[in-house]
């Protein structure tokens, strides 16, 4: 059976390149701190003062050292039991309380971790490592005011307390802090990152704060620096996705979070990021499938699931009435733009345009407006707008993808090719980009290039996610090979 190019085009899934709806509520990570999936990652074991026994019954120090050995070898049950035994002999034993807290953190027993850390700082009030740990756990337990106080004390006692800065960054970013506090933290992080041997986590925190301040270019540079220092630093990888989401670059956010999940299949943070990225790119059902795969979902996962399920089910009448009272409310305009996109695209376009004109520097509104124009087949207007947005945000993959779609639809394949080539160069692991690039080469009769990109698509594409495209490409390739063998196409 032969399969020609027109058949391939007619059935291709252009939805990949069309921005669907914007879930504004997903721009804030659920729960206290997404980057804290590695509970205890900021807890370290060095710097412990050797405990001195004050009672004669037993040898708590010896038991503590045995617990340390079990802890380091991964025998957590045994370690926990031995830490408890040491504490029963020597009740005021801050080192044992601290180490016990690290195990509670790993096991997500945060109330117990908080209790142990409170005792540790009670017995050693100036122990900055334990203070940083307590602040982090208080943040995780939702005690934000006390967390800020404890972390502030840890930093005052030790200006180079890296774990405390990491937790304070999480607190400020997750709480949406702006103004003087965030600027002060930024100044401190800039100073810290000027030192030698600064850990990747500090550069990632600097990137997070720069993102919070709208310094996207600087944020990108800081994240790249963190990943050069430690390519698998989870905090930096998470922040890389968050930056893409903040800039409305959902194509990249999905790609990056998929990569995280592929490397850490059971990582809840990675799955949460992927679900948010998918939902914000319009792939609601796929986002819900990702969340359903999380074992033992937390309250945060349940909340995100509910948010995604209800997203788009807007009370349009209520929002439109509210908008009459506050016609320049860009959040409402954005919600109506997103909510009407699928069923009433013409009405959606009106709200998308108003949101964009009210807040032209907000890239998500610009992308929404451009995508609405593409959906309504107003390709000339879409191209004009998207070219303007590209000039301001040249590295936004979602803008480039939508622009490629618009050019593709009016059969300006040379212009479409330029966009897809850029995407494949900057995101070389993105299967769909090669799929569309191959089709553009095919239309331009650049058969050798078309074949090369079809083959690259097949190498990268997942059988489940791209089953239809894979089938069609495989049907097209024999005919294409014959055309190449006959010497057809551009040389």
N, C-alpha and C positions, 0 to 999 in steps of 0.2 A: 504494500500500500504506500503510495507517495503522499507526501504532505508538503504543500507549498507555503511560501512565506505569508501570503494573504490569510491563509487559514490560521497560521500561528498567531498573527497579529490580532485577528478577530476574537480569538479566545484567550488572549494573554490577560493576566491579572494586573491591570493598571492601578488597581486599588492600592497597591504597595506604595505608589508614588503620589497618591492623592491624600492630602491631609483630611482627616475625617472630622473629629470633634475634639475640643480642648476641655479636659477635665481640670478646671481651676483648683478644685479642692485637693487634687493629688500633687500640687506643687509643693506642699509641705509634707515632709516624711512623717508617716504615722508613728506614734509612740515617741518616747523621749529621744532616743539617739539611734539612728540606723547603723552607724558605724560601730556600735558596741556589740555586734553579734559575737565577736571574739571576746566574750566576757572574760575579764581578767587579763586582757592583752596588755593593759597599761600597768598591771601589777608585776613587780619584779622581786627577785629573791635576794639580790645583793644588798649590801648596806645594813644587814642586821647586826645589832650589837649582841655579843654573846651573852645569853641570860645567866644570871647568877642565882642559884637556889637559895631560898631563905628558910626552908624547912628541912627537917632531917629525915622525913619519911620518903624513901625512894630517891631516885636521881632524875628529876624532870629534864635536866639538860641532856642526859643520855637518851632518854625517851624522845625528846625533841629531835635530836640528831637522827635517830632511827626513823622518825616520821618524815624528816627531810629526804632521806634516802628513798623511802617508799614513794613519796610525792614526786621526786625527780624521775623515778622509774615508771610512773603512771599508775601505781597501785593506790588509787585515791581512797578506797574504802579503808584500807589498812592505815594510810596516812591520817585520815580523819579520826580514826579510832585512837591512834597514838597521840595526836595533838590533844584530843580530849582527855586522855589519861594524864598527859603532862600538866594540863591545866587543872585537873582535879587535885594534883599534888601541890602545884604552885599556882593558886588562883590568879595572882597578878602577874600574868605571863603574856605581855603584849605581842612578842614575836610569834608565839604559838597562835594567838587569836588572829593575827594578821594572816598567817599561812592558812589557817582554817578558813578564813574568809575567801581566799583565792579559790579554794575548792568549791565553796558554796556558790561563788560566781560562775564557775564552769558549769555547775549543775543547775544554774538559774534559780537558786534558792536565795533570792535577794534580801528577804527579810532577815534570814539567818546571817547572811554576809554583813548586813548593816549592824546587827547586834554585836558581832565579833569585832568589827572595825571600831565601833563606839568604845568598846572595852580597850582596844589597843591604844586609841588616842587618849583615853582616860588615864591609862597607866603610864603612857609616854606622851605627854601633852604637846611636845614640840617635834614629834616624829613626822616629818613632812611627807614621807612616802605613804604612811598610813592615813594622814589627812587627805592626800590626793585620792587615795582609794575610797575613803569614806565619802568624799564629795561626789565621786563618780557613781557610787551606789545610791546615794541620796537622789541624785539626778535620775537614775534609772527607776527609783521608787516614787518619783513625782514630787519630791520635797525640794522644790526649786530654790526657795528663799534660803533655806538652811544650807543647801548645796553651794550656793554662791558665797555664803559667809565662810564656810569651811575651806573652799578652794582659795578664797582670797587670803585666808590666814596661811595656808600652805605656801602661797606665792610670796607673801610678805616675809615668811621665815626663810625661804630659799628662792631667790629670784630666778634660778635655773631649774626649777621643778617642772620638768617636761610633762610628766603625767598630769599635773594639776592644770597646766595650760591646755592640754588636750581635752580634759573634762570640761573646763570653762568654755572652750570653743564650742563643744557640743551643746552646752547649756544655752549659750547666747544664740547660736544658729537655730537650734530646734525651737527656741522660744520666740524667735523672730525679733530679737533685740536690734535696735537701730540707735543712731545718735552717739552720744558721748561715750557710753560704755563700750560699744563695738569699736569705735575709733581708738579708744585707749588700748583695748586688747590688740588691735591691729598694730599700733605703735610698738607694743611689747613684742609681738611676734616678729615684726620686721627687725627689731634689735636682736632677738634670739637667733633668727636665721642668719644674722651676720657673723655669728660665732662659728668656730671650726667644729667639726664632728657633730653637727646638729642632726638628729634623727629624721628620717623621712616623715614621721608623723607630724613634726612641727611644720615642715613645708606644706603638708596636706592641710593642716589647720590654717596656715596662712592663706592657702588657696580658698578654703571655705569662707573665711572672713572677707576676703576680697570679693568673693561671689556675693556675699551678703551686702557688701557696700556697692555692688554694681560695677566693680573693677574687673570685668570679665577677661580682658587681655592679660592683666597681671595674674589673675587666678589661673589661667591656662599655663602661664609660665611657671608658677609655683607648683602646680600639680605635676607638670613635666619634670621639674627638678626632683620632686619626691619620688617619682617612678624611676628616674635615673639612679637614684640612690638605692632604691629597693623596688624592683619591678613588680613584686607580688604584694606590696604593702596594701592591705585591704582598705585602710582608711583613704589612701590616695585613689584607689580604684573606684571606691564609692563616690568620692568627690568628683571624679572625672565624669561619672554618669549624672550626678546632680548638676554639674555645670552645664552639660548638654541639655538637660531638662529646663534649667533656668533660662537658657537662650532659645528655647523652643525647637531645639534640634533633636526631634524625637527619633529620627532615623538613626543617628549616632547613638543615642541613649539605648535604643533597643539592641543595637549591635554590641555595644560594650557590656550591657548587662547579660546578654545571652552568653558572651564569652566568659563572664564570671560564673554563671551557672554551670557551663560546660566543664569548668575546672573545679568547681566546688558544688557538686550536685545537691548536697544536703544543706547548703548554707542558706539560712532563712533570709538574711539581708539581701543576698544576691537575687533570690526569688522575688522578694518584695520589690526591689528595684526594677526587675524585669517586668513584673506585673504592672507597676506604675507606668513604666515606659510604654508598654503595649497599650494600656488603657488610654494614655494621652495621645497615642498615635492612631486611636480609633479602633484598635483590635480588642474590644471588650471581652468577647468570649474566650479568646486565647489567654487574656490576662487572668480571667477567673479560673481557667484550667491550671495555670501556674500556681495560683494560691491554693487551689484544692489539693495540690501535690505536697503541700507543706505538712509534715508530720507533727502532730500535737500543736496545732495552731494556737497562737496567743490571742489575747484580747485585741492587740494591735492588728493582727492578721484578719480577725473577724470584722473589725471596724473598716479596714481597707476593702474587704470583700463587699460589705454592705454599701460602701461609698461607690464602688465601681458598678454594682448592680443598679443603684438608683441614679447614677450619673446619666444625664440625658433625659430622665423622667422629670423634667422641670415643670413647675406649676407656672405655665406661661402667662396665664391671666394675672396671677398675683405679681409676677415679676414685671409685667408690662405696666400694671397699675403703680407699682413702686417706682418704675422708671419715669412715669409722668411727674412724680414728685421730685425726682432727682435725675433729670435727663442726661446729666454728664457722668453718671456712675458707670465707670468702665468695667467694673466687675460684673454688674448686671448685664451690660451690653455684651460682654464676652460670653456670659452664660447663655444668653439668648442666641447669640451667634452659633455657639456649639450645639445648643439644644434643638434648634430648628434645622440644622445642617442636613440631616438625613431625609426627613419627611417633608420639610417645607424650605427647600434651598433658596427660593427667591426671597422669602421673609428673612432667612438667615443672612443673606447677603446685605440686606439693609442694616442689620445690627452689627455685622462684621465691619462694614464701612464706617459706621458711626464710632465704633470702638477704636478703630484705627485712626480716624481723624481726631478723636479726643485725646488719644495717647499715642502719637505717631512713633515715638521712640521705643515703645514696647513691642519687641519683635514678635511675641505670640499673637498680638492683634494683627500685625502686618501679615503674618503667615496665614492666619485664619481668613482674612480678607482675600488674599491671593488664592487660597485653596477653594474658597467659595466661588470665585470667578471661574476657576478651572472646572469645578463640578457643574456649573451652569453652561459650560461650553463657551464661555466668553473668553476665548483664548487670547485675542488681541489685547484686551484690557489686562488680562492676567499677566501676559508677557511684559507689558509696559511697567506694571506695578512690581512684579517680581525682579525685573532687572534693576529697578531702583533700590529694592531691598537688598539685592545681591551686592550692589555697590557699597552699601553700608555694612552689610554682614557677609563678607565674601566667603567665610569659612563655614557658613550654616548649611549643613547637608540637606535639611528638609526644604529650605528655599531652593537649593540647586535641583533637588529631585522634582519638586513641583514645576519648576521652570522647564526642566527636561520633558516632563509630561506635556506641558502646553505646546512646546515646540514639536514634540512627537505628534500630537493630535492634528496640528496644521501641516504635517508632513514636511516640516523644515528639519530634515534628519541630520543635516550638517550641524545645525545649532544644538539639536538634542544630543548629538554625539559629544560635543564639547562638554556638556554638563555631565554626561555619564562617564566620560574619560576622567574628569576631575574627581568624581565620586570614587571610581575604582582606584585611582592613585592615592587618595587620602584614606580610603577605607577598603584596603585590598582583600578583606575577608567577607565582604558583603555580597552574597550570591545574587540577589535580585538585580544589583547594578550591572553585573556581567550579562544577565539575561536580556535586559533592555538595551545594553550597549551592543550585544550581538545582533539584535533585531535591527538596530539603526544601521550597523555595517551591512547587514543583509539587504536592507532597502537601498543603500547606496551602491550596491553591487560590489562591495568590498568583501568578497567571499572568503578570502583567506583569513582576514581579521574576524569576520563573523564566526568562522569555524573555531578559531582560537578562543574566542570569548564564550561560545557555546560549551566548549570543552572545559573551560575554567569554571563556568557555572555548574556543570555536572560534578566537577571535583569538589566544589564547596557546598552544594545544596544538600540539605537534609531531606531524605526520602519522604518523611512524614509531612514536613512543612511545605515542600515544593513538589508534591506528587504530580499535580496536573501539569506544571511547567516542565518537569523532567520528562514526562511522557511525550509532550508535544515537541520538545527539543530532539528527543531520540527519533521521533518520526520525521522530523525535518532534516536531520543530518545526512542520511543516505542520499537524498536528492541533492543536497548542497554539495556533497562530496563528488557526485557525478558532474555537477556544474564546474567544479574546480578542475576535475580531471579533463574536461573538454576545453579547458583554458578560458572559460567564460569569466566575466567580471573584470573589474579594474585591476590593473597590474601595479 
